[in-house]
């Protein structure tokens, strides 16, 4: 059994159980597109080390919100299933799954990644609603970054289904893609003692005291942030963690391409 004290002792020496540096992601970050063409309008699989996440996109027609009559919307759902980790249980969404969904959703919304006005079919009556479902297949740490990456890949892969009058024909896809304006990418930096690391394994997450997820656009503009963990972060921590996240999102963006 790997103990928290053991993990922390390694990190204090600037090393990790798998030999990586503190600022290194696990090797072979893999992004696969179109993994489920029959059951989703867009889909993707992301692997970061032993962590594996799949995401699917589905379109539906709905009524716009009263304050945004000419805009469509997105809804993000994350299901933490027992098949991905013995830590997860079947049943209603857990706090962890809700947080993962909200962080992914916030990054897309706040940077205006999608032109929601182009999702309008008939103002005040009908708009496209984009549902993003995220499923970890193997949860070995860093689900925040893997989930965001999978969601963005699935959105890039998606094609609108065809409309036949007021009905959607899911069997026939159009050549129309989602109107993407930006591609937000997140990096989560974790703090152990006075050290900062990225892409933790599950044991390293358990040993961490706090974390900060930072979402950047292609132009390195911050569009969302989420702090987690029990320990507070000072100004020095925030600066160091944001600076590190900015560097590492550039690496993740290369994997998405």
C-alpha positions in Angstrom: 0.0 0.0 0.0 1.3 3.4 -1.0 1.1 5.9 1.8 0.6 9.6 1.7 3.8 10.2 3.7 5.8 8.2 1.1 4.4 10.2 -1.8 5.1 13.5 0.0 8.6 12.5 0.8 9.3 11.8 -2.9 7.8 15.1 -4.0 9.9 17.0 -1.4 12.9 15.5 -3.2 11.5 16.7 -6.6 10.8 13.2 -7.8 7.8 10.9 -8.2 7.0 7.2 -8.0 7.1 6.8 -11.8 10.3 8.8 -12.2 8.7 11.9 -13.7 9.7 15.5 -12.9 7.0 17.4 -11.0 6.1 19.5 -14.1 5.8 16.5 -16.5 2.7 14.9 -17.8 2.6 11.1 -18.3 3.9 10.1 -21.7 1.7 9.3 -24.7 -1.1 11.7 -24.3 -3.5 10.2 -26.9 -6.6 11.8 -28.4 -8.8 9.6 -30.7 -11.7 11.1 -32.7 -14.9 9.4 -33.9 -14.8 6.4 -31.5 -18.6 6.0 -31.4 -20.1 7.2 -34.7 -23.3 5.2 -34.4 -24.4 6.3 -30.9 -23.1 9.9 -30.8 -23.0 12.9 -33.1 -19.4 13.5 -32.1 -17.1 11.4 -29.9 -13.6 11.1 -28.6 -11.3 9.2 -26.3 -8.4 10.7 -24.3 -5.7 8.7 -22.6 -3.2 10.3 -20.2 -1.1 7.5 -18.8 -3.5 5.0 -17.3 -6.3 7.5 -17.1 -8.8 7.0 -19.9 -11.9 9.2 -20.6 -14.5 9.1 -23.4 -16.8 11.9 -24.4 -19.9 11.9 -26.6 -21.9 14.8 -28.1 -25.6 14.7 -28.9 -27.8 17.3 -30.4 -31.4 18.0 -29.5 -33.9 20.8 -30.3 -35.2 22.8 -27.4 -36.7 26.0 -26.4 -34.3 28.9 -25.7 -34.0 30.6 -22.4 -36.2 33.7 -22.1 -33.3 36.1 -21.7 -31.4 34.6 -24.7 -34.2 33.9 -27.3 -31.7 33.6 -30.2 -29.1 31.4 -28.5 -28.6 27.7 -28.1 -26.9 26.2 -25.2 -24.8 23.3 -23.9 -25.2 20.8 -21.0 -22.3 18.9 -19.6 -22.7 15.6 -17.7 -20.0 13.5 -16.0 -20.7 10.0 -14.8 -18.2 8.5 -12.4 -19.0 4.8 -12.8 -17.7 2.0 -10.6 -16.1 0.3 -13.7 -13.5 3.1 -13.8 -12.6 3.0 -10.1 -13.6 1.2 -6.9 -13.9 4.6 -5.3 -17.0 5.4 -7.3 -20.5 4.2 -6.6 -23.6 3.8 -8.7 -26.4 6.3 -7.9 -27.1 10.0 -8.1 -24.2 12.3 -9.3 -21.6 12.7 -6.6 -20.0 16.0 -5.6 -16.9 15.1 -7.6 -18.9 14.4 -10.8 -20.8 17.6 -10.5 -17.6 19.6 -10.0 -15.9 18.0 -13.1 -19.0 18.8 -15.2 -19.1 22.4 -14.0 -15.4 23.1 -14.6 -15.7 21.6 -18.1 -18.9 23.6 -18.8 -17.4 26.9 -17.4 -14.3 26.7 -19.6 -16.5 26.4 -22.7 -19.0 29.1 -21.7 -16.7 31.7 -20.3 -14.4 31.9 -23.2 -17.4 31.8 -25.6 -15.9 28.7 -27.3 -19.1 28.2 -29.3 -21.1 30.9 -31.2 -24.4 30.1 -29.5 -26.3 32.5 -31.8 -25.5 30.2 -34.7 -27.4 27.4 -32.8 -30.6 29.3 -33.2 -33.2 27.7 -35.5 -36.1 30.0 -34.9 -35.7 32.9 -32.5 -37.7 32.5 -29.3 -38.9 29.1 -30.3 -36.3 26.6 -31.4 -32.6 26.2 -30.8 -30.0 23.5 -30.9 -29.0 22.1 -27.5 -25.6 20.4 -27.3 -25.3 17.6 -24.7 -21.8 16.6 -23.7 -21.5 13.3 -21.8 -18.2 12.4 -20.2 -17.4 8.9 -18.9 -14.1 8.0 -17.3 -13.2 4.4 -18.3 -10.2 4.2 -16.0 -9.6 6.8 -13.3 -6.0 7.0 -12.3 -5.7 10.7 -11.6 -6.1 14.0 -13.4 -9.7 13.6 -14.5 -10.0 17.4 -14.8 -7.6 17.8 -17.6 -8.6 14.5 -19.3 -12.3 15.4 -19.2 -11.8 18.9 -20.7 -9.6 17.5 -23.4 -12.1 14.8 -24.3 -15.0 17.2 -24.3 -13.2 19.6 -26.7 -12.2 16.7 -29.0 -15.8 15.4 -29.1 -17.1 18.9 -30.0 -14.5 19.2 -32.8 -15.6 15.8 -34.1 -19.3 16.5 -34.0 -21.5 16.9 -37.1 -25.1 18.1 -36.9 -27.8 15.6 -37.8 -30.2 16.5 -40.6 -33.6 18.1 -40.0 -36.7 16.8 -41.8 -39.3 19.3 -41.0 -39.5 19.5 -37.2 -37.9 16.2 -36.7 -34.2 15.2 -36.4 -32.9 12.4 -38.5 -30.0 11.1 -36.4 -29.2 8.4 -39.0 -28.1 11.0 -41.6 -25.5 13.5 -40.5 -24.9 16.8 -42.3 -21.5 18.2 -43.1 -22.1 21.1 -40.7 -19.7 21.3 -37.7 -20.3 23.1 -34.4 -19.4 26.8 -34.8 -16.3 26.8 -32.6 -14.8 30.2 -31.9 -12.1 29.1 -29.4 -10.6 25.9 -28.1 -10.2 26.2 -24.3 -7.8 23.8 -22.6 -7.3 23.3 -18.9 -4.3 22.4 -16.8 -4.7 21.4 -13.1 -1.8 22.2 -10.8 -1.6 20.4 -7.5 0.3 21.5 -4.4 2.1 19.2 -2.0 3.9 21.0 0.8 5.6 23.8 -1.1 5.9 21.9 -4.4 3.7 22.1 -7.4 3.0 19.2 -9.8 0.9 18.4 -12.8 -0.9 15.3 -14.0 -1.0 13.4 -10.7 -1.7 9.7 -10.3 -4.6 8.9 -7.9 -2.1 8.4 -5.0 -0.5 11.8 -5.7 -4.0 13.4 -5.6 -4.6 11.8 -2.2 -1.4 13.3 -0.9 -2.1 16.8 -2.3 -3.4 19.6 -0.1 -4.9 21.9 -2.7 -5.3 22.2 -6.5 -6.0 24.9 -9.1 -7.5 24.3 -12.5 -6.8 27.0 -15.0 -8.4 27.2 -18.4 -6.6 29.0 -21.2 -7.6 30.0 -24.8 -5.3 29.7 -27.8 -4.1 33.3 -27.1 -3.1 32.3 -23.5 -6.0 34.2 -22.0 -7.5 32.8 -18.8 -11.2 32.1 -19.1 -11.9 30.1 -16.0 -10.4 28.9 -12.8 -11.4 26.4 -10.0 -9.7 26.0 -6.7 -10.0 22.7 -4.8 -8.6 21.1 -1.7 -8.6 21.9 2.0 -5.6 24.2 2.2 -5.6 27.8 1.2 -3.5 29.3 -1.6 -1.5 32.5 -1.2 -0.6 35.0 -3.8 2.8 33.3 -4.4 1.0 30.0 -4.9 -1.5 31.4 -7.4 1.2 33.0 -9.5 3.4 30.0 -9.6 0.4 27.6 -10.4 -1.0 29.9 -13.1 2.4 30.3 -14.8 2.9 26.5 -14.8 -0.6 25.9 -16.1 0.0 28.3 -19.0 3.1 26.4 -20.1 1.5 23.0 -19.8 -1.8 23.8 -21.7 0.4 24.5 -24.8 1.5 20.8 -24.6 -2.0 19.5 -24.2 -3.1 21.7 -27.2 -0.6 19.9 -29.4 -2.2 16.5 -28.4 -5.6 17.8 -29.4 -4.5 18.6 -32.9 
